[in-house]
Structures are given as C-alpha cells and as structure tokens.
Amino acid sequence: MSDLAERLGRLPQGQRSRLLGRMRNQMTAGVGRRVELKRADHGPRSRTSFQQEQMWFVDKLGAGKARNNIALAIGLGGPLDRAALHEALNAVVARHQVLHSKLVEIDGVPWQEPVPSFVLGVQSTDLSGSEDADRALAELTSSCAAAPFDLAAGPPVRAHLVRLAPERHVLLWVVHHVAWDPGSTRIFTEELTASYAAAAAGERPETARLAVEYADFAAWQRAKLENDEHGRALATKWRQILAGAVATEVLPDHPRGPETRGDGRGLKLTLDQKLLDRLTELADANSTTVFTTLLAAFNALLRHWTRTEDVVVGTASASRPHPDLEQVIGCFVQMITLRTEVTDQLTFRELVTRTASSVMDSFTNSELPFEQVVEAVRPVRDPLRHPLFQIEFTSLGRWGTHRAQAADLEFTMDQLHDGAAKFDMSFLVGENDGLELSLEYNTSLYRHGTASALLGAFRQVLEQVAENPDLQVGDISLVEEPAASRHARELSRGGPVDEAAWTTTLDRAFRERATIHPDAVAVRHGSTRLDYAALDRWSEAIAHRLRDRGVRHGDPVAVCVSRGPAAVAGVLGVLKAGAHYIPIDPAAPAERTRTVLADAKVRHALVDEAAQLPVPLELVTTGTAAPVREVPSLAPTATPGDLAYVLYTSGSSGTPKGVMIEHRSVTHFSRTIAKAYEIRAEDRVLQFAPLTFDVSVFEIFTTLLAGGSLVIATDDERRDPALLQTRMREDAVTVAELPPALLPLLDQAGLPDLRLVSVGGEAFPGRLVAEWTAGERRFVNGYGPTEATVAVTLMDCTGSYDRNPPIGRPMPGHQAFVLDERLRPVPPGVPGELCVAGPGVARGYLGRPDLTADRFADNPYADGPETERLYRTGDLVRWLPGGNLDFLGRTDRQLKVRGHRIEPGEVESVLTGHPSVQQAVVVAQPAAGGERMLAAYVTVEQVGSYASEVADAEGLRAYAAGRLPGYMVPVVVVLDELPLTPHGKVDTAALPQPTELSAQGGTAPRDAVEEQICRDILTPLLEWQNPDVEGDFFALGGSSLQATIVVSRVRALFGIDIALADFFGRPTVSGLAELVRTAKAEAAGEQDRLLAVFEQIENMSDDEAAALLGSLQHPDGP
C-alpha cells in the first residue's frame, strides 16, 4: 500500500479531492517546475537520480558491505530451456538501460554510464546429486545475495542458475537497489516470462526501446528541483515539519559503536483475516487507509516502548511520479519522514486522525528527494545512524509468492532477505491471506528476543485497538494482563524479609554488638584506634548531654561534625537519646545550611569545636575523646518505626527535600547487605562518604552491626588518591564502596587485602570490572535511591561488559518492578520506571505531603506488610534476559552528574535569584573522559553596577558557588536568548556545548595541511569566508554528497585514500588533517620498508634470490 496511486484510490472521496487539490496547486506553482519528461541523448554518461545518488553514497559509506542488494529466488518448475532463459534475461537487461549501466565517480560525484553491448553471464551450479540439496541451496543463496557489487566496475546485476532436479531449478537474481525497487519486480516478472515464452517458441524477445529511460527520469527530476523556487519552498516546509525532531529509537541491547555492522535478520508474524477485516472497517469508519491505521497503532506501540510523545519514523514510497514511467525498471523509492505527536489522552480514533494528517503533510511534500530534505534540515550527522530516522514502517500491500506461466515452465517469485539491515529496525506490513508483519532488525544492536517481543507487542496493540477504537493510548497495554501480573511477581521478589532485623532499632543492635566484642577495634582514623566499649561509652555520654540539654524522643538533631571518630560517636549518641539525626556538611554554603535547618525545625545541634552554624541553635559538643570511665546506659526509647535520620537531597522546587528513614529500614538493610557482602568481625570497611551521602549509612551501620572495624579516611585522603591508597593498604581495608571515577586512579594490585569493592550512584565503564576482579575479589554494583535506604538491588559483576554493567536483582525483602506511567508492568526489554517496595522504603518527605503523595503509592503487587508502600524512583530501567535490571537514566528532569542526583530546578532557582538573570535552564552535558558536567544557560539583563560586575559567566558561577554545594555548581553559559522549539519550549538539543564556545570565533588553520584543506577543498566547496578548523562540516553547510567530494579531492591533493566513514567520525578540518597526516606517515613507513626489502634483494646472491622466489610461489612448501 506504499504505492501512492493505490493509497489515493483507498481514500474517501472528500479526503482524496482535498489531497489532489493540494498536489495540483503545488504542481502548477512556479514556472520553473513545468519541465517535460522526454527521451534525450545524454551522451556517454549522465547524472544519476537523487535516489541513486543516495544509494551510491550509502555504498561508499559502507566500504564494500552489501547493504542494498535485492535478491529474488525464482523457482522454475518444468522442462527448462536454458538457452531461452539466457536470451530472455539479456532481453530484459538490454531493454532497461539502468540494468546495463555502471556508476563512475568524477570529482566525488556519481554518473551513470551505459556499458555497450553488455551481455549478462549466468553462473550455474548442479545440486541434483547433493545429499542435502536444501542446505546447499540455502548457503549458495545467502552468499550470492550478500556479495557486494562494485558499481564502478560494471552493471549492478548478476544471475545464478541452480539445478535441483531435471525439472526443478532455481534462478537467483541479485540486483543493487541503485537500479531496482519493489515496482521493478512486477515489471521484471512480466517481461521475463513474456521474453522466455517468445524465446522458447523460437521467436525474438521484445527489445523495443522504452518511451523514456531511467536516465531521462533522472534528468527530469533534477531539472524540476535544482535552482528552483519550488524546491526552496519544499525545503522550507520540511524544516518546519522536522524542527526540533529527534529520531525515535528502540533502545539497543548492544552499544552502538565503530564495530556496529549492518547485519540483519528477519522475523515474521501472520495475523488472521478477521483482524485485517476489523482494521479495514476501522479505517473506513475513520475515512482513511489501512496503512494509516496500522501506522497509528505502530505510533502507539513506540509511544509505550520508547516513552516518547514525539514519534519520528520513516516510510518508503515507490510510486512512479509520471505515467510514462510505469513500465520503467529503476529505483524510484522515496524515503519519507513521518512525525506524529502521540499523547496518552488521545483515543485511538483520534490518533488515527492525527496520524493521517501527518502522513498527508509529509506525502504532499515528498517531491523533495530525501537527501535534499537532509540538507535542508541539517541534523547532527553520525556515521552510525540514519540522518533523520532509525525505524522504518512501510506497508507493501499484497505480497508473498508471485506465480506466472511461460511455455511449459512455471515461474515462482520470492524476494529473499539479503542479510543486511538498512535501518535499526524495519517493520514491513503486507496482506497475504491475513495480515503479515515482518520485522528486519540489526543484529549488532538487538537480540532476537527483543525483536520478537516488539513484534508480539505490536500484535497486542493491533488486537486491542481493533476491539476498542475508543481506547485511550495510555490505556493500551503491551502485554496481556494475567501475563503481566505473573511476570511482575516472578521477577520482582528478592527473597524473604529478615524479621529479626525488621523489628529492632539501631541503638539496641549496636549495644548488643558492643557487649559481645567490647575489645574489638570499632574505629580506625589515622593513628587513632577506638574499641567497641570506648565507642559505646562515648556515644552514651553524648546521649546524656543531649538529654540534659532538652532533646526528647523523636526530636531532630543536626550533626555538624568533622570526619573522624567523633562523628560516628555523635550519630550513635543521637540515636541513643531517642532522637534522629540531620547530617550537615561543615563546608556547605551558609544559605543551604540555613534552609535545611529551618525546614527540619531543628533546635539542637551536635557539633565539634570547628563547627560554625549560620543560625542560633542549642549547641551540644561531642567532646574530643571517649570517656575513660563507664557511662550508665540510657533506657532505650526508640521503636523500630521511629525515624533514624533525615537526609536532604536536591529538590525540584529550589528547596532541598528531607527524606525520612526509619530505624527498621536501616537495621534491615545493614543486616541484609552484611550477609550479601559476607561482612564479618575480621573485616575492615573503608568509611569514605560524607554523612550527607547515604553511602555513609552502609559504611557505618553495616560495619558496626556486623562487628567489623571502620577505617575512616581523612579529608586529605579523600582528596588525594595516593594518600587514600596508602591508608587502605596500611590499614588492610577489606571492603570499600568508592565512586567509579576514583577507581582508575588507584592501583588495585597494590591493595591485596581488598576482597570486595562496591560501586553505586552512577554508571561506569564495564572494563573496570575486569580490572578490579583480580583473584577472588568481588565487584558489586549496587543501586538504591536515598528514599529506599541506600540500596535495593545488587549485581555481582564478573568478566567484561560491552556497556554499563546491570544493577542486578532485588535484595531480600524487597520488590523491584518495571512499570509504565500507569503502574502496569512492561515486557522484558522495554524501558519503564523502576518502582521499589520493601523494608527500606522511606516514610516520605519531611513536611511535604504533596511530594510524598506524588512519589509514594499503595503497592498493587504487595505480598506482605513490609511491601505495602511503593516508591516511584523516577529512574528508567529494563529487565534483561537473565533477570537482571539494566539502568538507563532518568524519567524526569532530575540529573545524575558524577554520582550525585541533582534537580535542575533547584540550580535554576538559585541562578534566577540573581537580579540580572532573566532565564536559566540547567542540563547535563558531555565532558572529557565520558563524564557529564552540569551546565547552566542563562539570559541576563544588566541592572545597576552590581549586575555589571557579576553577570558574566564566571561571576554567575561564583554567585552559585556561594549558595550551592560544590557538586551542584554548574558551568555557566550566557546567551542572548534561549533557543525554543516551535511549541515554545526550550530546545535543549540546540544549546551549545560549553566546550564549543571557545571556538565560536573560528579557529584558523595551524599548519600546512590544515591550510591546504581549507584553501583548496573546503573554501571553494562551501564558500567559507572565515575558515574554522574546529567547525563541524555538516553544521557549517556540508552535505553527504559534498563529503564524498571532500574525500575525492583529498585523494587528488595528497595522493592518499581516506575512508568516508572516518571523515564522518571527525567531520572537521582538524580531524581531516589528522587523518591525512596519519595516512601519509603510514605510507612513508611502508615505502621505507619496501626500499629496505629491495636493497636486501639487490645484495642477494643468485641462489638466495631463486630460493626467495620459490618461497613466494609456494609459501606452504612443496
């Protein structure tokens, strides 16, 4: 149904009339477009069509890979006249010039050149005596279809005849897409059978010239569009259609990289005629086509699978644009980009209407060739991606096996999969005794299971909307409900809850451990050693002082103490006093500290001598050492459900939010993680994190409740990897949780006692696992938001990973679900929000019932009292085939930068508090070494002398630094205005990279190679006025075809070959110059080696030379 004439015929009269009217208006607009299609003498060669140019370019980019071969398996049943078949094939090839033409490159531009008197040779293979003819045929078919064409060496066709039995043959017909499209198959079938019938009867096959050739179409196409007002109008329209568009992608299973190939595999699924009939009725009822209805269902599928409302896909239209071209073989396929806004509130009927409008808008502007659309839109180019879309959705009408009879021979035509993936995924829909869905996918990116699940989900969507067209898009489910619930429960549970840990408190648990091992070392800090009895006495003394100063059960107590034993004793003392602690960073800006203390309604603060708080509070000091004498124990007042601490994290409103964690959550977590990590009394655990980071909860309480020894890193050791390495080695640290970014700075071989290293809080390269799992050492990737008490999933990592390692499975007592926006389970492999339940889930946000209600909900999948509440993490994950969770990113605007979660709204709120800042938007941008950095883009208005002094980038950064923690201070970029999408939203994709700003004025050529490239290649090609060697070739106006011209001129200028894909990877003058320098150096080195060999040969005796010649002729010996 991709044929335009058929689609028009299926449209209701009113809609067809409107569409034809719009097309008629376009066809009569502009004098320059009235170009007659006629046969012409093009000389020895002529320009290619835009379609051929694009195919040729893809071939160049693929560097010898057969990505655009089309293969037909033609079954021949009956007595075969080989001579007649050979004559018939050559008659068709001779009749269509495009089938006997080659493509030659002149100055980087392809031209089509007919090969005079070309005769197609037909290879033959006899498999009639083969024991396994079917297998041999399959192997031969695959190799024949996958062999690339050299388009410059000869015509893009080949044929191979296979004999299976005396009256059973298969003709393998392979042709390059540059000369073929689906419509060509029909013409070929008709002409081949007619020619065979004539030749078999002793008559001459029809070889009369066509009224027009494909070369005439190419010239006509270019004459209509080049240097024409209408072409410019179409380009403008496409810029409007695709403004701010981002190609919709199904998340790959394997990372996209230089090793990504174009290998493909196909899957098929047939739905019954009854479903097709219902979809046809639905299309008729909505005055549209079945294609549009299927596309609307596909858009709904992608809305759920990719979690995007802006769905951008491509489709292929093979309509011949002129009646005289109906019998011309060639490539008339036009790839068309379709963009549809899909929201959950739309009913499916409404989505069909919206999709129809998108289809009409794109098709009525489809005369502009695809490559010119790309040039008009100028997307950021990536050699590993299609420029405008990654997913194809094409409806092919009726398909399947085509049969024809000629003489006594029956022809059976089947198109074969050529083993190449032209896009990430191609969904092809056809009618063949029902509805047949075919999915071709890139095997370098996707697993078979993912493709199969996607195809099954499409069927599920089609069945639902056919049954109930008034269903809202948000109510469409990708899996059947019973299967969804069963799947959710099977994967979600991490094991039974630890009832003993769930029903105690931290102060009780610590006292028990101190009683069992009073003399064991509890804390190590530099040369200081503190045993459990001393730590117990110190914390009891602090608890007494707090009680004496008025602290009562349930009170909040700020803890602002420098790193060391006093901080640990202070936290325990607060808990023993029946209160809960609010950690305060002594180095935090005063304004943030003031905000936290006010929000928590803190009246008492536990401090050391160095602490300085910005508000007056009742201060209680920790003391500098543990009391020597026994201190009577206070009667415990805390219950398991009381708060243990409130930890403040970044808040989207501009105000930090306090996460309330109960005693039982911490005790359950500590006992569970101790079992998972096998932490025992002999372990020494590094205390690296600050109290304001919840990893400190793991370090302190897990260690002390297991009877281990806590090794506290000093501030200097935290800042200096060399000092930290020394501390860990000298104190024989056995367990450490560290930021992934720190691991490459440590020498893992120099830490022989370290038996377990864990990471969490941010993604990290998989290679770290192999580097840090020497010997018996374990490497654990933990995941958990502050709202779920440090960690809820764990992954024991081994071996190497081609992407960030998974975050594992739920810990015992916990549930982890992957849900959609309506808290329904999604299929394995589909991204969804990670929602967790279990003993670690927080009580909520302090004083924020609205936010608590938004993020915490009743758990519809609860299986016990400890899992009744569900926390929506806002993190995007998916289930992997092995049952582990794969972390993908954030569902909301919250950012994760260097292990810290940051609400951009809080940073934006601080910046807009400056009197000169009018607007601010904060995003995460790529930084060196694969890291991410926080970047703030602001617009300013100078107000008074104060503003003029600080309203530049550095001044605003200093302003933010005085009000935000260090990890939240962004790089500041001052813009004249923020870029907006057509919908008036900030276009974050259009924000400049901070690293690009220094080059805005243009970087001049710095050596002779860069100078030559600018002067002799790019300046004439792009008409540059001020060459910028760091400017992106495509962003500065270059096109794909011009990129091939650049490579061609590099060859002419420097005498070296540069791969087109390499230039795409670094499309700047500096990058190209580096490729040239490298290639020249390699060539020079090869020349030196050859000269040395020749010199050696010249010095050989006759016998030595004869022996060398013999070894070259017979390298494997006689």
Protein Blocks (a to p, Z undefined) as FASTA:
>chain_A
ZZmklmmmmpcfklmmmmmmmmmmmmmgojklmccdddddebjbdcddfklmmmmmmmmm
nnopafkbccdddddedjddfklmmmmmmmmmmmpmklmcccddeehiacddddehiacd
dddddfklpfblmlmmmmmmmmmmmpccdfklmccbdcddddfbfklccddddddfklgc
fklmmmmmmmmmmmmmmmmnopacdfbdcfbdfklmmmmmmmmmgopfklmmmmmmmmmm
mgoiacdddddfbdcdfklccbdcdddddddfklmmmmmmmmmmnopafklmmmmmmmmm
mmmmnopabdcdddddfbdfbfklmmcgcdfbdcddddddddfklcfklmmmmmmmmmmm
mmmmmmpcfklmmmmnopaddfkbcfkbcbdcddehjadjddddehjbccddddddehia
fbfbdcddddehiadddddddfklpcfklmmmmmmmmmmmmmmmmmmmmbcfklpcfbdf
klmmmmmmmmmpgbdcdfklmmccfklmmmmmmmmmmmbcfbdghjbccdfklmmmmmmm
mmmmmmmnopaehiacdddddedjklmmmmmmmmmnopacddddfkbcfklmmmmmmmno
pabdcddfkbccfbdcddddebjbdcfbdcdddddfbdfkbcfbdcddddfkopacdddd
dfklmmmmmmmmmmmnopafkbccddfbcfklmklmmmmmmmmmnopacddddfklmmmm
klmmmmmmmnopabdcddfklmmmpcfklmmklmbdcdehiacdfklmmmmmghjbccdd
ddddfklgoiacdcddehjdfbdcdebjadehiacddddfkopacdehiacddddedjkl
cfbjehilklmmmmgccdfkbcbfklmpccdehpacdddfkopacdfbdfblbdceehia
cdfklmmmmmmmpmklmbdcddddddehhiacdddddddddehjklmmmmcfklmmmmmm
mmpcfklpccddddfbdcddfkopacfklpccfklmmmmnopadfbfklmmmmmmmmmmm
nopabdcfkbcfklnopafklmmmmmmmmmmmnopacdfklmmmmccfklmmmmmmmmmm
mmmmmmmmmmmmmmmmmmpcfklmmmmmmmmmmmnoZZ
